[in-house]
Amino acid sequence: MTPPTSRARLPVVLIAALLIALGPAGISGSHADLTLKGRSGLVALNMPNLGQETLYLKKDRLRRDLTDRGRSYSYLYDLKRRELIFLDHAQRQATTRTLAAMVKGKGGGAARDLKLKLIPTGRKQDLGHWNCVEHDLDASLPAEMANKEQVTLLLTGRLWIAPKTKEQRDLDPFVKSVQAEDFFIGASAQGQVDTVQTQGVKEVLRRVLPRGMLCGADLQLGYQGDGPMANLGRRMATRMSIVYDTLSTDAIEDGLFEVPADYRVTRTN
């Protein structure tokens, strides 16, 4: 697999986390703790940004650590409480929001109208004990932008999917719950609400995750149309990637999913 910034790494998409399939229930019975570590890349408005990424999954909790422009942030997802806590480590501040509040943005995409083609290329790559199969992705979604501009969101690139893994079975409630309306994919480091782009990626996940664990992607997002946003998108397409280096199923300490005691906590609904 060939990522956009390196010829020797496994590319996967940066959009909060494509493995974050949030649902209304935790995992009962047997389960697997899962940790993925790597680095992310984002090119938007022709400006590149590189950072570090780590995902931690344990029962009904998920934590995403990232660096963005030299600063460290974390997302803490609590599926039982249906909450997302955004940690700004430089400010030692925690902001709590309900997952439902995060999707009340200005998206305007009709997710059910998404058209998707996912074609295996025959190429494979291992990530730990996962055998990841490369697929070409071609998706489009009608959407409404600012000033009621009608556009088509285009998502193209590559995905790597590991079918029939033990983690797929153990984390099945997470995967199935991507159908929930309050499933949310966080924006880079701002804790932003849902957008046309995140709606498109969310709907792609709804179609893809039942096929297996998403272990890789390299996506380009753009717009088709005659208005100013579509024209800007053609000149300055967004490219998102992440490179995972390691996969671990070692046990994760519960404290990793708690807000540090000395952080100031605020709630935003």
C-alpha positions as CSV (number, residue, x, y, z in Angstrom):
1,M,0.0,0.0,0.0
2,T,1.2,3.5,-0.8
3,P,0.3,6.4,1.5
4,P,0.4,10.0,0.2
5,T,3.5,10.9,2.3
6,S,5.5,7.7,2.5
7,R,6.2,4.7,0.3
8,A,6.7,2.3,3.1
9,R,3.6,2.8,5.3
10,L,0.0,1.7,5.6
11,P,-2.3,4.6,4.8
12,V,-5.6,5.0,6.6
13,V,-8.0,7.9,6.8
14,L,-7.9,10.8,9.2
15,I,-11.5,11.6,10.1
16,A,-11.6,11.4,13.9
17,A,-11.3,7.7,13.7
18,L,-12.8,5.4,11.2
19,L,-12.9,2.6,13.8
20,I,-15.2,4.7,16.0
21,A,-18.5,2.9,15.5
22,L,-20.5,4.2,18.5
23,G,-23.6,2.6,19.7
24,P,-26.3,2.6,22.5
25,A,-25.0,-0.5,24.3
26,G,-21.7,-1.7,25.6
27,I,-20.2,-5.1,24.8
28,S,-21.4,-8.0,27.0
29,G,-19.7,-11.3,27.4
30,S,-16.2,-11.8,25.9
31,H,-14.5,-8.7,24.5
32,A,-11.2,-7.6,23.1
33,D,-9.3,-4.5,24.1
34,L,-7.8,-2.9,21.0
35,T,-5.1,-0.3,20.6
36,L,-4.0,1.2,17.2
37,K,-1.1,3.6,17.0
38,G,0.1,5.6,14.0
39,R,0.4,9.1,12.4
40,S,-2.1,11.2,10.5
41,G,-2.1,13.6,7.6
42,L,-4.5,16.2,6.4
43,V,-4.3,18.5,3.3
44,A,-7.0,21.1,3.3
45,L,-7.0,24.4,1.4
46,N,-3.6,23.3,0.0
47,M,-2.1,23.4,3.6
48,P,-0.7,20.1,4.9
49,N,-0.7,19.1,8.5
50,L,0.9,16.0,10.1
51,G,0.1,14.5,13.5
52,Q,0.1,11.4,15.8
53,E,-2.9,9.2,16.3
54,T,-3.8,6.5,18.9
55,L,-7.1,4.7,19.3
56,Y,-8.1,2.7,22.4
57,L,-11.2,0.5,22.5
58,K,-12.4,-1.2,25.7
59,K,-15.9,-2.5,26.2
60,D,-18.2,0.6,26.0
61,R,-15.4,3.1,26.1
62,L,-13.2,4.6,23.3
63,R,-10.4,7.0,23.5
64,R,-8.7,8.8,20.6
65,D,-5.5,10.7,21.2
66,L,-4.1,13.0,18.5
67,T,-1.6,15.8,18.0
68,D,-2.6,18.7,15.8
69,R,-0.1,21.5,14.9
70,G,2.1,20.5,17.9
71,R,-0.8,20.4,20.5
72,S,-2.2,17.3,22.1
73,Y,-6.0,16.5,22.3
74,S,-8.1,13.5,23.3
75,Y,-11.7,12.4,22.6
76,L,-13.3,10.2,25.3
77,Y,-16.4,8.4,24.2
78,D,-18.8,6.9,26.9
79,L,-21.4,4.8,25.2
80,K,-23.5,4.1,28.3
81,R,-23.9,7.8,29.0
82,R,-24.0,8.7,25.3
83,E,-21.4,11.4,25.9
84,L,-18.2,12.7,24.2
85,I,-15.6,14.5,26.3
86,F,-13.0,16.6,24.5
87,L,-9.7,17.1,26.3
88,D,-7.4,20.0,25.5
89,H,-4.2,18.9,27.3
90,A,-2.4,22.3,26.9
91,Q,-5.3,24.1,28.6
92,R,-6.0,21.3,31.0
93,Q,-9.6,21.6,30.1
94,A,-12.4,19.0,29.4
95,T,-15.6,19.8,27.5
96,T,-18.5,17.4,27.7
97,R,-21.2,17.1,25.1
98,T,-23.9,14.6,24.4
99,L,-23.4,12.6,21.2
100,A,-26.9,13.7,20.0
101,A,-25.8,17.4,20.2
102,M,-22.7,16.7,18.0
103,V,-24.8,15.7,15.0
104,K,-27.0,18.9,15.0
105,G,-24.8,20.7,12.5
106,K,-25.3,22.2,9.1
107,G,-24.7,19.1,7.1
108,G,-27.6,18.9,4.7
109,G,-26.6,15.6,3.1
110,A,-29.2,13.0,2.3
111,A,-27.2,10.0,3.5
112,R,-29.6,7.5,2.1
113,D,-28.9,8.9,-1.4
114,L,-25.2,8.0,-1.2
115,K,-23.9,6.0,-4.2
116,L,-21.0,3.8,-3.4
117,K,-18.7,1.5,-5.4
118,L,-16.2,-0.6,-3.5
119,I,-14.1,-2.9,-5.7
120,P,-11.4,-5.3,-4.4
121,T,-8.0,-4.7,-6.2
122,G,-6.5,-8.1,-5.3
123,R,-3.7,-6.5,-3.2
124,K,-3.3,-7.3,0.5
125,Q,-1.3,-6.0,3.4
126,D,-0.9,-7.3,7.0
127,L,-1.4,-5.0,10.0
128,G,-0.4,-7.1,13.0
129,H,-2.5,-10.3,12.7
130,W,-5.1,-8.6,10.4
131,N,-5.0,-9.4,6.7
132,C,-6.1,-6.2,5.1
133,V,-7.6,-6.4,1.6
134,E,-7.3,-3.2,-0.6
135,H,-10.5,-1.8,-2.2
136,D,-11.0,1.1,-4.6
137,L,-13.7,3.5,-3.3
138,D,-15.9,5.7,-5.4
139,A,-18.8,7.4,-3.6
140,S,-21.0,10.4,-4.1
141,L,-23.6,12.2,-2.0
142,P,-26.0,15.0,-2.9
143,A,-25.7,17.8,-0.3
144,E,-26.6,21.4,0.4
145,M,-23.9,23.9,1.4
146,A,-24.1,27.5,2.7
147,N,-26.5,29.8,0.9
148,K,-28.4,26.7,-0.2
149,E,-25.8,25.8,-2.8
150,Q,-26.5,22.4,-4.2
151,V,-23.5,20.2,-4.7
152,T,-22.4,16.6,-4.9
153,L,-19.9,15.5,-2.4
154,L,-17.3,13.1,-4.0
155,L,-15.3,10.6,-2.0
156,T,-12.6,8.7,-3.8
157,G,-9.6,6.7,-2.8
158,R,-8.7,3.4,-1.2
159,L,-9.8,1.4,1.8
160,W,-8.2,-1.7,3.4
161,I,-10.7,-4.1,5.1
162,A,-9.8,-7.1,7.3
163,P,-12.6,-9.6,7.1
164,K,-13.4,-12.3,9.7
165,T,-11.2,-11.1,12.5
166,K,-11.7,-12.0,16.1
167,E,-12.0,-8.3,16.9
168,Q,-14.9,-8.0,14.4
169,R,-16.8,-10.6,16.4
170,D,-15.9,-9.2,19.8
171,L,-16.6,-5.6,18.9
172,D,-19.8,-6.4,16.9
173,P,-22.0,-4.0,19.0
174,F,-19.7,-1.1,18.0
175,V,-19.9,-2.1,14.3
176,K,-23.6,-2.6,14.3
177,S,-24.3,0.7,16.1
178,V,-22.9,2.8,13.3
179,Q,-26.6,2.8,12.3
180,A,-27.4,5.0,15.3
181,E,-28.4,8.6,14.5
182,D,-26.0,10.0,17.1
183,F,-23.0,8.2,15.6
184,F,-20.4,11.0,15.4
185,I,-17.0,11.4,13.7
186,G,-15.1,14.2,15.3
187,A,-13.5,16.9,13.3
188,S,-9.7,17.3,13.6
189,A,-9.2,18.9,17.1
190,Q,-12.1,21.2,17.5
191,G,-14.9,19.0,18.7
192,Q,-17.1,20.4,15.8
193,V,-20.6,19.2,15.0
194,D,-21.6,17.2,12.0
195,T,-20.7,18.6,8.5
196,V,-21.4,17.5,4.9
197,Q,-18.0,15.8,4.8
198,T,-18.5,13.9,8.0
199,Q,-22.0,12.9,6.9
200,G,-20.6,11.4,3.7
201,V,-17.9,9.5,5.5
202,K,-20.4,8.3,8.1
203,E,-22.6,6.9,5.4
204,V,-19.6,5.2,3.8
205,L,-18.9,3.6,7.1
206,R,-22.5,2.3,7.4
207,R,-21.9,0.4,4.2
208,V,-18.3,-0.7,4.8
209,L,-18.0,-1.8,8.4
210,P,-20.2,-4.9,8.2
211,R,-17.6,-6.3,5.8
212,G,-14.8,-6.3,8.3
213,M,-12.5,-4.2,10.5
214,L,-11.4,-1.0,8.6
215,C,-7.6,-1.2,8.9
216,G,-6.8,1.4,6.2
217,A,-7.9,4.2,3.9
218,D,-6.6,7.1,1.8
219,L,-9.4,9.4,0.8
220,Q,-9.9,12.6,-1.2
221,L,-13.0,14.7,-0.7
222,G,-14.2,17.2,-3.3
223,Y,-17.4,18.8,-4.7
224,Q,-19.2,18.7,-8.0
225,G,-21.4,21.6,-9.0
226,D,-21.5,25.1,-10.4
227,G,-21.5,27.2,-7.3
228,P,-18.6,28.9,-5.4
229,M,-18.1,26.0,-2.9
230,A,-17.9,23.4,-5.7
231,N,-15.5,25.6,-7.6
232,L,-13.3,26.0,-4.5
233,G,-13.4,22.2,-3.9
234,R,-12.1,21.5,-7.4
235,R,-9.2,23.8,-6.9
236,M,-8.4,22.8,-3.3
237,A,-9.6,19.2,-2.7
238,T,-9.2,17.7,0.8
239,R,-7.0,14.7,1.3
240,M,-7.0,12.7,4.5
241,S,-4.9,9.8,5.6
242,I,-3.5,8.1,8.7
243,V,-0.7,5.6,9.0
244,Y,-1.1,2.9,11.6
245,D,2.2,1.3,12.7
246,T,1.1,-1.1,15.4
247,L,-2.0,-3.1,16.5
248,S,-2.3,-4.5,20.1
249,T,-4.9,-6.5,22.0
250,D,-3.3,-6.1,25.4
251,A,-5.5,-5.1,28.3
252,I,-6.1,-1.4,28.7
253,E,-6.4,0.3,32.1
254,D,-9.8,1.8,32.9
255,G,-8.3,5.0,34.1
256,L,-7.2,5.9,30.6
257,F,-10.9,6.7,29.8
258,E,-11.3,9.1,32.7
259,V,-10.8,12.9,32.8
260,P,-7.6,13.8,34.8
261,A,-8.5,15.1,38.3
262,D,-6.9,18.5,37.8
263,Y,-8.7,19.4,34.5
264,R,-11.4,22.0,34.5
265,V,-14.7,20.5,33.2
266,T,-17.4,22.3,31.3
267,R,-20.6,21.0,29.7
268,T,-21.9,22.2,26.3
269,N,-25.3,20.9,25.1
